[in-house]
């Protein structure tokens, strides 16, 4: 009955829209220069020092800017809030000169002190930021973050004067400017505002509500209706406001991939987060001008909970890995030109390709499982696959479920959760295997491998390997590229031997984009600084 | 006219065959072609779902990636889905779940609801007030939240799902039955039964409920589709049937997303679902006419 009535409604809608010439929302928005941006999930928060996700990045990047910004095409660092900077000859001291006209959205000037306080905030253990390790290249940051030093004055950040910030590092860090440009952990918050709305050093501060939010980016937050819309509008106090062409962005969280695609077709969106796997072929054939498939530096993988008794045995984890036909998953299920992943770091990441590689070997996997005392999966409890709600994730989970069943005799069950709950479950470690995606924050193998540091908030598998930690730390202070890569090789070999994860495929960004969206450039991080984007009716 | 069935029954062993309520009803039902068609279709669909999987060369979870979303063919009569699974086998298995949920949950709601409503209506007074206030309170619980809570406490389990749905669906039934009983109990044949000194239990079971069967059956035929839809909804929330298992509801939902590209993924399960619901409605309609002693008197 339901599909029948749906059909009826659709037909009626088609008739109505055919007769009356009602303007579609996307077209009206082009005139108004408001970008309608499908953002998939309701964000966890909009506090750059608290959040973890890529979706949150998209919104925060409209509200905030770093000292360094990104070139929209290459993502190379360009001046942001800082008009210039100097790097000391030994590569350890960075001096940033903040623009005289850099202002917060409430009119206050952006000062070096804002950054000093912000970096102290994110590194304060009581805030519990899961991403604070991004700042660890800074001198004494790790020790302070772990509570070994309590005096914030020892941190390698200080303000020389109101507009000059000096950053001292532990060791020269080649990717530092990239990370500062692309990642919100390196951006500042307006501390006076944060203090006004609660304890700045505890999670759950309410300063991120519309009306309270103070940012320093091209836009200001004007509305946040949960599960409906987050609106940002032009910030007249932004230092480069004249260059901003959009009047605003509406972020529309639509969890269901199918509903999102339907909204796009109905002229409600300019950009979607995803495309239903089953529709990619049809778009390729009929509407290739709407479909975008961009390279994307990321890995789609499953976390394995190392504290789970069933997964304690390394052989079980390896068997689960080897039993997967990754090629079939990318060819049949995901269909967006993804590449099967046999390592964690994607090949050719800044010239690095992992020597250690997993393989697809059913016989080997069966034998491993038998050696571990579970011939044909006997005695192994069902493996629960946990994922955030999405039809695309479910299809992949179902394929994997069946591969384990057929190839190993291992049963699996599926559990899906809404984004915020899903993040809590992962951080709390109450899962067996959980779907994850890791997108590089800067183009370097370190961006991938450092997630598995024992003290990284993005590890979340319970895996703790001192040798791995040592290798990654050694690599961060190694100046010779070849030696550095060699350390990463050893670390990755260790990671793929211990396997607290199941790499599945290397991402491509598959999404729909309205032809009116201009200055939108494909790049490996899918970052499209909103300051440069604009809308223009395509020429007929 | 005087052959009101309860009275015949109360007079017990009359030798005439065919005087029983059920026999009369069967005779009347047989004349209703739509109802017979509905019943036959239900039996065929049930057999298809029960026996079918044993005859199918595929299993519901077997994925064949070379058969990505293929249209119906001689190899796969109903086509295959996005993961290369045979849709006919999946419909058979889905039918087991959907029909199973529909029937079990409805039986649970029927049993509880009819007895509860009849008791409240017949006894009346303070008992009635108390019983119906309990129903009101249960009504006030948000249904979805209640089922979700049950799931969280007892874990996800398909039998529990049946019971949970049944356990909340009986409320309306109880109200309808109570209303019927309230009007019936003032009628002469009940007064007569009371005057004869019959026990309450016998009056409720032999006299009151058979006379209220009409509305009960109509409401039951409405409950089954409602329950089947509810199951689809819960499965979508991740609380009902879990992949790779599927029910018709989840198959329709998945199919609807891809109806332009692969219409058979929507049309075929939707056809089964609609056919079942139509059949249930026809049968229910026929049964009401057949069983309602008052309309049959005309």
Interface residues (C-beta under 8 A of the other chain):
Chain A: X1 X2 X3 X4 X6 X258 X276 X277 X278 X279 X281 X282 X328 X331 X332 X333 X389 X391 X394 X395 X397 X398 X399 X401 X402 X405 X406 X413 X414 X415 X416 X417
Chain B: X61 X62 X63 X65 X68 X69 X82 X83 X84 X225 X229 X238 X242 X243 X244 X252 X254 X255 X256 X257 X258 X259 X260 X261 X262 X266 X270 X273 X274 X277
